[in-house]
Amino acid sequence: MSINQPMILELDVGNSRIKWRLLAADDLAVVGVGHVSGFDELQRAPELEVVISMARMCSVRGGGINKKLEDWVRVKHEVELVQAAVTQNCGGVTNQYADVSRLGIDRWLAMLAAYRRAGGACMIIDSGTAFTIDVLDAQGLHLGGYIIPGLKLMRSSLESNTAIRLSGNHCVYSQSLGHSTDEAVFNGTVTALLATIKQQRKSLGRAGTVEIYFAGGDAGLMHGLAGLDRSEIVTSLVLDGLDVACPNPDSARGRV
């Protein structure tokens, strides 16, 4: 890679950290990925001392950090930072929310990327702080989704609102009945989420081929325990969706 090779900078601004990715502008090959705790650390990242020809971002946070990022990209790289937004239609996907702005941008981008990847019906399972499932039919219609507390949030909620105290020694999940408080909580929470996944997959049984994508911090765990056909772990769905929502006007591949 030449240091003067034009790059596309992608940013995923979450509540606790900022993920970044660099793509080669000519063929969208991934050149580098990483994450930082905040704006100050991002500014100092040596990997971002490159030529940026385009910058695009999704953010679940308010205007303060977003404005800082816009100004930084404009001053440092002399390009405008394009921010993705949820719309009614994009990339063949149709949003059925009455108020499209109420759908999270991270879920929207993941759906756009998943539908492009699948070329048809798909289910996206994101296992993070929140556990979400979204389903698209073969025509790209968003059939709806679920939002449930994730594994860690379930456990912390139990500790915060009951007399349950976990030792932290449990590290192997299964769907077996627990023989200790730790086992009962860890296995119970994962079994509840797996039941939701399997119930939804069963309801799609007559829909023909459905591709299933797992993302989020617990993607590996949930994918392994679910054991579903035509499923894979794709943790880059949100950033991949930026290429659909905010295509590079200079790249034929970026047009949708």
N, C-alpha and C positions, 0 to 999 in steps of 0.2 A: 504494500500500500504506500503510495506517495503521500507525503505530508501535505502536498498541495492539491490532492484529489478532492473534489467537492463532495461534501457529506450532507446528509439530511439528519438533523437533530430531532429526536422524538423525546417528549417528556410526559410522564404519567405522574401527576401530582396527587398523592394520597394524603390521608389524614396524618400519618406518622412518618412518611418518607417520600422522597422523589426518586422515581426510577427514570433512567435515561437510556437511550439506545442511539447508536450511530449507524446509518445505512449509507452505502455507496450510492451517490445520486444517479449513476448511470444504469445500474442493474438491481438496486435495492438489496444487495447482499449485506448481511449483518457484519459490521466491522468491529463493534464494541458494545458492551452492555454493562450496566452497573446501577448502583443506587446510593443515595446520600441521605443524611438525616435532615438537611434543610438547605436553604438558599445559599448561605455563606459557604458551606462545604461544596456545593455545586460550582460556585464561582472559582474555587481553587482546584477543581478536578483537572489534573494534567492531561487526561485522555481527551478533554474537550478543547484542547489547544490545536484546533484543526480549522480548515476552511469550511464554513457552513454556507450552503447555497439555499437551504430551506429549513425552517423550524416549525414543528407542529406539536400541539400539546392537548392533553385532556386533564381536567382538574376537577376534583370534588370539593375543593376548598374555596373560600371567599376571595374577594377582590384584592386584598393586600398582597399576598404572595404572587398572585397572577400578574399584578401590575409590575412588581419587581422583576419578574421573569421576562415580561414583555420589554421593559426598558433595558434590561441586561442584554437580551438577544439583539435588540435594535442597535445599541451602542457598540457592543463587542463584535458582532458578526454582520452588522449592517443589513439585516433582513428583518421582516416583520414576522412575529410569532403568530401562527394561525392556531386558534383555539377551536377544537371540535365541539359541536353542539348536537343535541338530540333533535331529530326532525321526524316528520311523518313517514317519509320514504327515503331510502338511501341504499344503494348497492343491491337492489332487488328485495330489500327487507321492508316490510310494512309494519309500522308501530300502531297498535290499537288503543294506546292510552288516550283517554279523552283530553287530558292535558299532557302533551308529550314532554313538557319540561319536568314532569314528576318522575320520569324514568331516569335512573342513574346513568350518567355518561359512560361509566365503566361497563355496565351491563349492555348498553347499546352498542358500544364498540366491539365488545366480545361477540355479540350476535352478528354484526356485520362481517367480522373476520371468519366466524364459524360457518356462516352461510356461503361465503366465497370459497372456503376450504372444502365444504361438503358438496356444494353444487346441488343441494336439495335439503330434505328434512334433517334437522339436527337438534340435539339437546346439549345445553351448556351447563356444566355443574361447577360452580366456583366455591371452593372450600376455604374460606378465609375467616376473618373476624365475624362476618356474616356468611351464612351458607345460602347460596342462591341457585335456583334452577330456572332456566328459560328454555322454551321450546318453540321452534320454527317449523312450519309445515313445508312441503315440497315447493310451494310457490313463494316462500319467504315471509308468509304471514306469521307474526308473533302471536302464538296462541295463548301466551300468558306465562306467568312464572310464580315461583315461591321465594320468599325471603324468611329465613329462619336463623336464630342464633347459631353461630359456629361452635365447634367443639370446645374451644377454650372459653368462649363466652358462656356456654351452658354450664361448664364446671364452676366458673367464677360466680355465676348467678346463684348456684346452689350453695356455695360457701358464704355468699353475702347475705342470703335470705333464709338460711336454715342453720341448724346446729352441725351440719356436715363439715368435717375438716379432712382434707386430703393430705396424705403423707408426701406425695410427689414421687414415691418410689415406683409406681406402676408405669411400665413403659411398653407393654405388649398389648395391643388391642385385639379383641376377638368379639364374636357375637355370642359367646357363652355366658351363662348366668354367673354372676360374680360371687366369690367366696370371701370377699373383704369389701369394706366400703369403697376403697379405691377401685377395685375391679368392677363393682356394681355401677359406679358412676362412669368410669371410662368406657366400659363395654356397653352400658346402657345408652350413653349419648351417641356413640358411633352406630349402634344398632338402630336407633331412632332415625338418624340421617340416612342410613342405608335403606331402611324400609321405605322412606320417602322416594329415594332414587328408583328402587325396584318397582314400587307401585306406579310411578309415572312411566317408567319404561314399559311396564305391562299394558298400561292404557294406550300406548302407542303401537301396540303389537300388530294392529291391522293397518297401520299407516304405510307399510312397506319398509324399505331400507331407511334406517335412521342412524346417522353418525352421532357419536357421543364424545364430547370433549370435556376433560377434567382440567381445571385451573385452580390457582390459589395455593396457599402454603401447605394445605393438607391434601393436595391433589394426589400425590403418590400413595398415601395411606388409603384414601377413599377409592381410587382406581383399583388398587390391589385387592381390597376387600369386596368391592362390588362384583368384580369378575364378569363384566358385561362384554358381549361380542361387539365388534365394530366400535371400540372405544379406545381412546388414547389420551395421553397427557400433553396438553399444549398450554404452557404457562404464559405464552407471549400474546394471547388473544387480544388483550386490550390495546397494546401497542400495534399489533397487526391491523386492528380496525382503523387506526389513524390513516392508513393508506387508502382506505375506502371512503372515509368521511372527509379527509383533507388530502386529496390526491396531488401529486407533484405535477404541475401543468407542463413541465418539460419532459415528462416520462410517459410514453405511450402505455406502459404497463400500469401506471397509476390511474389512468382514466377508467371510470365506471359508467 
